[in-house]
Amino acid sequence: MNTQREVDEFVKNGHREYLPHVSIDSVIFGYHDQQLRILLLRWRGLEGWGLPGGFIRRREPLSQAAHRILQERTGLEDLFLQQFHVFGDTPYRVRERSPEEFIEKYGLDIGHDNWLFERTLSIGYFALVDYSKVTVRTDFFTDAYQWWEVGEIPPLLFDQNEEVEKALATLRLQIYHQPIGYNLLPEKFTIPEIHSLYETILGKELDQRNFSKKLLALGLIRKLDERRAIGPHRSPYLYQFEKEAYEEALKQGIVHTY
Amino acid sequence: MNTQREVDEFVKNGHREYLPHVSIDSVIFGYHDQQLRILLLRWRGLEGWGLPGGFIRRREPLSQAAHRILQERTGLEDLFLQQFHVFGDTPYRVRERSPEEFIEKYGLDIGHDNWLFERTLSIGYFALVDYSKVTVRTDFFTDAYQWWEVGEIPPLLFDQNEEVEKALATLRLQIYHQPIGYNLLPEKFTIPEIHSLYETILGKELDQRNFSKKLLALGLIRKLDERRAIGPHRSPYLYQFEKEAYEEALKQGIVHTY
């Protein structure tokens, strides 16, 4: 959706193609060179930053919509993408920006009763990507993007700061339950590599020896009978995520309870 | 909503009072005498069981709607109630029952284009209650209720068996993160009491000594300087949930990562 004509069609008739009252917001975490960042888009004219998002097509399964929206924005497919919360305690999210301002800034020919100004619940999804591999696309409403450091997120539109906080809390809570990092590490990795990723996500130091013991005890990773040659006296063992075993356990409702 | 007139008004004009396309389904876990059960309602005429649920008022905050629906069904307030997942991968949930069948069974004077037959995403909430204290209310569409044992849930309407599975998996995953049991145990409890609750929820035996050590190490419970006199030679120590400390930590985004 990039031209004025496409946008006019979307604001006038979008509720025929998409479900009204529900949208998807994506908190896209990027990890590269031991830095954790979040992708934000700048809304043209509003001078505010916001999360990438979109609507669900009327016959489209929810999780498919979440993948489509992420793919449209980043060009990436088959990502670790997970629903984490529905935000609906702010009854008039869009109306915190007045319809007048919205209509004027974007030159829209619509009334205050347009479907986009009705109450919308946001379903939050979070993704983990390698941000050096992402090609971000802005659209008609946005004119810039930036990967913001997790500790330096600016004030966001609507209640999206709360969404980012909740996504980060969920990620941290699940880090020892889910194969988080599966998309960020090579298929076979060393303990220092996964240790560094987890320290960055958790934002604190972890004792490397206890850390690797714990991941093994939880059955989250598996030691391989293979080493990587780094130097003449350094050839650390390689490890792999136990992704299949874990997914099977999740399906059967058996989860780590340690 | 109990009389034919109230129901006629709801099916004809409910979309003016409630948000269409989104509903709330409640998985209400009941615990009593060391048994874990789920509340199901029988749909009159459809000969099927389903979860208690309802719609969100147009200006009502989402979490308030979830509490209202639960209160309407059980008479209980201030419960442990938590959102756990949005179900939206089955595009036509209601249409799995045909509109014809629905219209005929309940004597409704509406067309196939009624708002109730449109696609609806379900936001799942789970609650923990003491089922001996609950007064269940059925309504126009339902004519019976039953507390079903967790292991013996019958085939449910729509995709609700999946919802029950997911609720149970979430409950088990969070049992060492959240003060689950806070509403089910007395304010001060003994280790055998909480041990028995956790064994029931997890559906497996737990070594009592390791179990209590773990809860204390996680900061989930606190030992009091008080004992309960059970008999001449038995006076076990009492414990309390560290609810406030935990909620404060959650707010600040600090979560147990052990």
Interface residues (C-beta under 8 A of the other chain):
Chain A: L19 P20 H21 V22 I56 R58 R59 E60 P61 L62 S63 Q64 Q83 H85 V86 F87 G88 D89 T90 P91 R119 L121 I123 E165 L168 A169 R172 L173 I175 Y176 H177 L202 K214 L250 G253 V255 H256 T257 Y258
Chain B: L19 P20 H21 V22 I56 R58 R59 E60 P61 L62 S63 Q64 Q83 H85 V86 F87 G88 D89 T90 P91 R119 L121 I123 E165 L168 A169 R172 L173 I175 Y176 H177 L202 K214 L250 G253 V255 H256 T257 Y258
